[in-house]
Amino acid sequence: MLNLKHASGFLMSLCALLSVISRPVWAVNAIPIGGPIRLTTNGANGHENHPTAVDAFGNSIVVWEEDNGADHDIYAQRYDSDGIMMGSRFRVNVYTPNNQYTPDVAFDSFGNFLIVWNTFRPDLDYPYTWNFGQYAVGLVGARYFPSNYPASPASNEFYVNEIFPDNLNSSSLNGKPSVAGGYGGNFSIAWKGNTVRYDDWSGIYARRYNKNVGLGYQIKVSDNWHTQDYPDVGMDWANNFNVVWAWQENYDDDNIYCRRYGSNGSPIAAAFRVNNSVTTGYQRHPVIGMAANGKSVVAWENWAALGAWGQGSYLMAERYDGSGYPSGTNFAVDSSQGVAQTTPSVDMGNNGDFMIAWSANLGDPGNISDCYARQYSSTGTPQPTFVVNYSMLSGSQWSTQIGVGATANVCSISFINNGDGDLYLQRYH
């Protein structure tokens, strides 16, 4: 029997996917839609870690961590494709004691979304002796929200990582989790977990979900010697997913690695190194954007000294086709903007067009930083770099996060304004 609800979602997603055949995500350089939208008015409370996502129909969401005076909570705000607020902001976490922090958010093909974050639950944990004494086990919390929330309720809060305190492969004290959405309620989550073996040993883990139901056990992506850090995950509409991370292979160098997985959670191939043009110094903070057909782009911070750019960080990137083969070589995103390019964020539309955003310290006496972005065609042809916050806000702007609509001609970029400490959103078409 045909389920009309599912059929309707399928047809909407199919139409959205087919629409990329006839038009690109951006025909010209991104054009601002109005001015920055102020999401918060209590800057003194701090608004850290504010991921942004856009669904296939142009609706946006921003999620952030906020200090409530005693602990941190996770909040979210949604906007429709016209930039109109969809209801008021809402608290994501149900459990409120202790800190909830480092959230991430992703849409699936139907506009449903999953929010993940880190939490500590002393009422559920069983501390064990680690090298430096007693540590509570950290958990990756999550909640699933249907596209028509709050008309339909969200799931209960659930926990992603499995804790086995007597197992040498157990994960605890998690780094920032990452989530990516696929087709029809499917999501992939990646996170960093420290293990009980050594104080400098950490692994990268992943787990698949359909809505709020786990699909199998957690996957050990990498637990090589020395620190594994900065995991990020991308997912296509066949529900294959890629995980990227930074690996400190020795005490002097970090490299960026990627591993590809099929929709059943089985690895497609061994992990491979992404940075090939520069292999010394620190390569950190990788991020990945992935299209419905499996094309992807990885961007990261390169802290190596190179030529006229001097010692500092600048962004590098690499494109991959749907089979995981490089589409060209590593390239610099922008070698002219600032002396410290940090906090990269990337997202890709379903036709392979993509945008990279970052913060850059211009190195002037006032230590002013701004938020920048650059869009690329599916063939890697760039448009000129532009300033996200342009001249409408004074002081420094930093911590840039970007979301690109899978097929809609919309992207959203969130950032922090140091002048008032509040969180802002700028939309583009």
C-alpha positions as CSV (number, residue, x, y, z in Angstrom):
1,M,0.0,0.0,0.0
2,L,1.4,3.4,-0.9
3,N,2.2,5.6,2.1
4,L,1.2,9.1,0.8
5,K,3.3,10.8,3.5
6,H,6.4,9.1,2.4
7,A,5.5,9.4,-1.3
8,S,5.1,13.1,-0.9
9,G,8.4,13.4,0.8
10,F,10.0,11.3,-1.9
11,L,8.5,13.4,-4.7
12,M,9.6,16.6,-3.1
13,S,13.2,15.3,-2.7
14,L,13.2,13.9,-6.2
15,C,12.0,17.2,-7.7
16,A,14.6,19.1,-5.6
17,L,17.4,16.8,-6.9
18,L,16.2,17.0,-10.5
19,S,16.1,20.7,-10.4
20,V,19.9,20.9,-10.2
21,I,20.1,19.6,-13.8
22,S,18.6,22.8,-15.2
23,R,20.3,25.4,-13.1
24,P,23.3,26.0,-10.8
25,V,23.1,26.9,-7.1
26,W,24.7,30.3,-7.9
27,A,24.7,31.9,-11.3
28,V,26.9,34.8,-10.1
29,N,28.8,35.7,-6.9
30,A,26.6,35.4,-3.9
31,I,24.3,38.4,-3.3
32,P,23.2,39.3,0.3
33,I,19.5,38.9,1.1
34,G,19.0,42.0,3.3
35,G,21.4,42.7,6.2
36,P,22.6,40.5,9.1
37,I,19.8,39.0,11.2
38,R,20.5,39.3,14.9
39,L,19.7,36.0,16.5
40,T,20.5,36.8,20.1
41,T,20.4,39.9,22.3
42,N,22.3,38.7,25.4
43,G,25.9,38.8,24.2
44,A,27.3,38.7,27.7
45,N,26.0,35.1,28.0
46,G,28.3,33.9,25.3
47,H,27.2,32.2,22.1
48,E,29.8,29.6,21.1
49,N,29.8,26.8,18.6
50,H,27.0,27.9,16.3
51,P,26.6,25.5,13.3
52,T,24.3,26.5,10.5
53,A,22.4,24.3,8.0
54,V,20.1,24.9,5.0
55,D,17.7,22.2,3.7
56,A,16.8,21.4,0.1
57,F,14.0,23.9,0.1
58,G,15.9,26.9,1.4
59,N,14.9,26.7,5.1
60,S,17.7,27.5,7.6
61,I,18.6,26.6,11.1
62,V,21.2,27.9,13.5
63,V,22.1,26.0,16.7
64,W,24.3,27.4,19.4
65,E,25.7,26.9,22.9
66,E,24.7,29.5,25.5
67,D,25.8,30.2,29.0
68,N,22.7,30.4,31.3
69,G,24.7,31.6,34.3
70,A,25.2,28.2,35.9
71,D,25.6,25.7,33.0
72,H,25.5,25.8,29.2
73,D,22.5,24.8,27.2
74,I,21.9,24.2,23.5
75,Y,19.4,26.5,21.6
76,A,18.2,26.6,18.0
77,Q,16.3,29.0,15.8
78,R,14.7,28.2,12.4
79,Y,14.0,30.5,9.4
80,D,12.0,29.7,6.3
81,S,13.2,30.2,2.7
82,D,12.2,33.9,2.8
83,G,14.2,34.5,6.0
84,I,11.1,34.7,8.2
85,M,11.5,33.3,11.7
86,M,9.7,29.9,12.1
87,G,8.6,30.2,15.7
88,S,10.8,31.3,18.5
89,R,14.1,29.9,19.6
90,F,13.9,26.6,21.5
91,R,16.1,24.7,23.9
92,V,17.3,21.5,22.4
93,N,18.6,19.6,25.4
94,V,16.1,18.0,27.8
95,Y,18.7,17.2,30.5
96,T,19.8,20.6,32.0
97,P,22.2,19.9,34.8
98,N,25.9,20.3,33.9
99,N,27.2,21.7,30.7
100,Q,25.8,20.9,27.2
101,Y,28.2,22.0,24.6
102,T,29.7,21.9,21.0
103,P,26.5,21.2,19.0
104,D,26.1,20.4,15.3
105,V,23.1,20.1,13.1
106,A,22.1,18.6,9.7
107,F,19.0,18.2,7.5
108,D,18.0,15.1,5.7
109,S,16.6,15.2,2.1
110,F,13.0,15.8,3.5
111,G,13.9,18.7,5.8
112,N,13.9,16.7,9.0
113,F,16.9,17.6,11.2
114,L,19.1,16.0,13.8
115,I,21.0,18.0,16.5
116,V,24.0,16.5,18.3
117,W,26.1,17.8,21.2
118,N,28.4,16.8,24.0
119,T,27.0,16.3,27.5
120,F,28.1,14.8,30.9
121,R,25.6,12.7,32.8
122,P,27.0,11.9,36.2
123,D,23.8,10.1,37.0
124,L,24.4,7.6,34.2
125,D,28.2,7.5,34.2
126,Y,30.5,5.0,35.9
127,P,33.9,6.7,36.4
128,Y,37.0,4.6,35.9
129,T,40.6,5.2,36.7
130,W,42.5,6.9,33.9
131,N,46.1,8.0,33.8
132,F,45.3,11.2,35.7
133,G,42.7,9.9,38.1
134,Q,38.9,9.7,38.0
135,Y,37.1,11.0,34.9
136,A,33.4,11.0,34.2
137,V,32.5,9.4,30.9
138,G,31.4,12.0,28.3
139,L,28.4,11.3,26.1
140,V,27.3,12.5,22.7
141,G,23.6,13.6,23.1
142,A,21.2,13.9,20.2
143,R,17.5,14.7,19.3
144,Y,15.6,14.1,16.1
145,F,13.2,16.8,14.9
146,P,10.6,16.3,12.1
147,S,10.4,19.0,9.4
148,N,7.1,20.2,10.7
149,Y,8.2,20.6,14.3
150,P,6.6,21.6,16.7
151,A,3.4,20.4,15.1
152,S,4.9,17.0,15.3
153,P,7.0,16.3,18.4
154,A,10.8,15.8,18.6
155,S,12.3,12.5,19.8
156,N,13.4,12.0,23.3
157,E,17.1,12.9,24.0
158,F,19.3,9.9,23.3
159,Y,23.0,9.1,23.5
160,V,25.1,8.0,20.6
161,N,28.4,6.6,21.9
162,E,28.7,3.2,23.6
163,I,30.7,3.2,26.9
164,F,32.7,0.1,27.9
165,P,34.9,1.3,30.8
166,D,36.8,-2.0,30.9
167,N,37.4,-2.2,27.2
168,L,40.6,-0.8,25.8
169,N,38.7,0.7,22.8
170,S,36.1,2.6,24.9
171,S,35.6,6.2,24.2
172,S,35.2,9.1,26.7
173,L,35.8,12.8,27.0
174,N,34.5,13.3,23.5
175,G,35.7,16.1,21.2
176,K,33.2,18.1,19.2
177,P,30.7,15.8,17.4
178,S,29.7,16.2,13.8
179,V,26.5,15.1,12.0
180,A,25.5,14.9,8.3
181,G,22.1,14.1,6.7
182,G,21.3,11.7,3.9
183,Y,18.1,10.5,2.3
184,G,14.8,9.8,4.1
185,G,15.7,10.2,7.7
186,N,19.2,8.8,7.5
187,F,22.1,10.5,9.4
188,S,25.7,9.8,10.2
189,I,27.5,11.1,13.3
190,A,31.2,11.3,14.0
191,W,33.1,12.2,17.1
192,K,36.4,12.0,18.9
193,G,36.8,9.8,21.9
194,N,39.8,9.5,24.1
195,T,40.6,5.9,25.2
196,V,41.8,4.4,28.4
197,R,45.1,3.2,26.9
198,Y,47.3,6.3,27.1
199,D,46.9,10.0,27.9
200,D,47.8,11.0,24.3
201,W,45.7,8.4,22.5
202,S,42.4,9.2,21.0
203,G,40.2,7.7,18.3
204,I,37.6,8.7,15.8
205,Y,34.3,7.0,15.9
206,A,31.1,7.1,13.8
207,R,27.5,5.8,14.0
208,R,24.6,5.6,11.6
209,Y,21.0,6.6,12.5
210,N,17.6,6.5,10.9
211,K,15.8,9.3,12.7
212,N,16.5,8.4,16.4
213,V,17.2,4.7,15.8
214,G,20.8,3.5,15.8
215,L,21.8,1.4,12.8
216,G,24.3,-1.1,14.2
217,Y,27.0,-0.3,16.7
218,Q,29.5,2.5,16.7
219,I,32.3,2.3,14.1
220,K,35.9,2.7,15.0
221,V,37.1,4.9,12.1
222,S,40.7,5.4,13.4
223,D,42.5,4.9,16.7
224,N,46.1,5.2,15.5
225,W,49.0,6.3,17.7
226,H,48.9,9.9,18.9
227,T,46.1,12.3,18.8
228,Q,43.2,12.0,16.4
229,D,41.2,15.2,16.4
230,Y,38.7,17.6,14.6
231,P,36.3,14.9,13.1
232,D,33.8,16.0,10.5
233,V,31.3,13.9,8.4
234,G,29.6,14.3,5.1
235,M,26.8,12.2,3.6
236,D,25.2,11.8,0.2
237,W,21.6,10.9,-0.8
238,A,22.6,7.2,-1.3
239,N,23.5,7.4,2.5
240,N,27.2,6.8,1.9
241,F,29.3,8.9,4.2
242,N,32.9,10.2,4.5
243,V,34.7,11.0,7.7
244,V,37.7,13.4,7.8
245,W,40.0,14.2,10.8
246,A,43.4,15.4,11.7
247,W,46.0,12.9,12.8
248,Q,49.1,13.9,14.7
249,E,51.3,11.2,13.2
250,N,54.3,12.5,15.2
251,Y,54.9,15.3,17.6
252,D,55.8,17.8,14.9
253,D,53.2,17.3,12.1
254,D,49.5,16.9,11.8
255,N,48.0,15.5,8.5
256,I,44.4,15.4,7.3
257,Y,42.8,12.0,6.6
258,C,39.6,10.8,5.1
259,R,37.8,7.4,5.1
260,R,34.8,6.5,3.0
261,Y,31.9,4.3,4.0
262,G,29.0,2.7,2.2
263,S,25.4,3.0,3.3
264,N,25.6,-0.2,5.3
265,G,28.4,1.3,7.4
266,S,31.2,-0.9,5.8
267,P,34.4,0.9,4.8
268,I,34.8,1.3,1.1
269,A,38.5,1.6,1.3
270,A,41.4,2.3,3.7
271,A,41.9,5.9,5.1
272,F,43.9,8.2,2.8
273,R,45.8,11.4,3.4
274,V,44.1,14.5,2.0
275,N,46.9,17.0,2.2
276,N,49.5,16.1,-0.4
277,S,51.1,19.4,-1.5
278,V,52.1,20.3,2.1
279,T,53.0,17.5,4.4
280,T,55.0,19.2,7.2
281,G,53.7,21.5,10.0
282,Y,50.2,21.5,11.4
283,Q,47.2,20.6,9.2
284,R,44.2,21.1,11.3
285,H,40.4,21.6,11.6
286,P,39.3,19.7,8.4
287,V,35.7,20.2,7.3
288,I,33.8,18.4,4.5
289,G,30.9,19.2,2.2
290,M,29.2,16.5,0.2
291,A,26.6,16.5,-2.6
292,A,23.7,14.1,-3.2
293,N,25.8,12.2,-5.9
294,G,28.8,11.7,-3.6
295,K,31.0,14.5,-4.8
296,S,32.8,16.2,-1.9
297,V,35.2,19.0,-1.0
298,V,37.5,19.1,2.1
299,A,39.0,22.3,3.5
300,W,41.4,22.7,6.4
301,E,43.8,25.0,8.2
302,N,47.5,24.9,7.1
303,W,49.8,26.3,9.7
304,A,53.0,25.6,7.7
305,A,55.4,28.4,6.6
306,L,55.2,28.7,2.8
307,G,56.7,31.4,0.6
308,A,55.5,34.9,0.8
309,W,52.6,34.0,3.0
310,G,55.0,33.6,5.9
311,Q,54.3,31.8,9.2
312,G,50.6,31.7,9.9
313,S,47.6,29.8,8.9
314,Y,45.8,29.8,5.5
315,L,43.2,27.5,4.1
316,M,43.7,24.7,1.7
317,A,41.1,22.5,0.0
318,E,40.7,19.4,-2.2
319,R,37.8,18.3,-4.4
320,Y,36.7,14.7,-4.9
321,D,34.4,13.0,-7.4
322,G,31.6,10.6,-6.5
323,S,34.0,7.7,-6.5
324,G,36.4,9.3,-4.1
325,Y,39.1,10.2,-6.6
326,P,40.7,13.7,-6.4
327,S,39.5,16.2,-8.9
328,G,42.7,18.1,-9.3
329,T,45.3,18.9,-6.6
330,N,45.3,20.7,-3.2
331,F,44.6,24.4,-3.7
332,A,44.8,27.5,-1.5
333,V,41.4,29.0,-0.9
334,D,42.7,32.6,-0.6
335,S,46.3,33.6,-0.1
336,S,45.6,37.3,0.2
337,Q,43.1,37.8,3.0
338,G,44.8,38.2,6.5
339,V,47.7,36.5,8.2
340,A,45.7,34.0,10.2
341,Q,42.8,32.3,8.4
342,T,41.0,30.0,10.8
343,T,37.7,28.2,11.6
344,P,36.9,27.0,8.1
345,S,33.4,25.9,7.2
346,V,32.3,24.4,3.9
347,D,29.1,23.2,2.3
348,M,28.2,21.8,-1.1
349,G,25.0,22.0,-3.2
350,N,23.8,18.9,-5.0
351,N,25.2,20.0,-8.4
352,G,28.7,20.2,-6.9
353,D,28.9,24.0,-6.4
354,F,30.3,24.8,-3.0
355,M,31.2,27.6,-0.7
356,I,34.0,28.0,1.9
357,A,33.8,30.5,4.8
358,W,36.4,31.4,7.4
359,S,37.6,34.1,9.8
360,A,40.8,36.1,9.2
361,N,42.8,38.3,11.4
362,L,44.1,41.2,9.3
363,G,47.1,41.8,11.5
364,D,46.4,45.5,12.2
365,P,47.1,47.2,15.5
366,G,43.5,46.8,16.5
367,N,43.6,43.1,16.0
368,I,40.5,43.3,13.9
369,S,39.2,40.1,12.3
370,D,36.5,39.7,9.7
371,C,34.5,36.9,8.2
372,Y,35.1,35.9,4.6
373,A,33.6,33.5,2.1
374,R,34.3,32.3,-1.4
375,Q,32.1,30.3,-3.7
376,Y,33.2,27.8,-6.4
377,S,31.6,26.1,-9.4
378,S,31.3,22.4,-9.6
379,T,34.5,22.4,-11.7
380,G,36.4,24.3,-9.0
381,T,36.3,27.7,-10.7
382,P,36.3,30.4,-7.9
383,Q,34.4,33.6,-7.6
384,P,36.1,36.5,-5.8
385,T,36.4,36.4,-2.1
386,F,33.8,38.5,-0.3
387,V,33.4,39.9,3.2
388,V,30.4,38.3,5.0
389,N,29.7,41.1,7.5
390,Y,30.8,43.9,5.0
391,S,30.3,47.4,6.8
392,M,27.1,46.9,8.7
393,L,28.7,45.9,11.9
394,S,31.7,47.5,13.7
395,G,34.6,45.8,15.5
396,S,35.7,42.2,14.9
397,Q,33.5,39.4,13.5
398,W,34.7,35.8,13.8
399,S,33.7,32.1,14.1
400,T,32.1,31.7,10.7
401,Q,29.7,28.8,10.0
402,I,28.0,28.1,6.7
403,G,25.1,26.2,5.4
404,V,24.3,25.8,1.7
405,G,20.9,24.6,0.4
406,A,21.2,21.2,-1.3
407,T,19.2,22.5,-4.3
408,A,17.8,25.8,-3.3
409,N,19.5,29.0,-4.4
410,V,20.1,30.0,-0.8
411,C,23.0,29.9,1.7
412,S,23.3,31.1,5.2
413,I,26.4,32.1,7.2
414,S,26.4,32.7,11.0
415,F,29.1,34.6,12.9
416,I,29.8,36.2,16.2
417,N,30.1,40.0,16.5
418,N,32.7,41.0,19.1
419,G,31.1,44.5,19.4
420,D,28.1,43.1,21.3
421,G,28.9,39.4,21.7
422,D,25.8,38.4,19.8
423,L,25.2,35.8,17.1
424,Y,24.2,37.0,13.6
425,L,23.0,35.3,10.4
426,Q,23.5,36.5,6.9
427,R,21.6,35.0,4.0
428,Y,22.7,34.9,0.4
429,H,21.3,33.9,-3.0
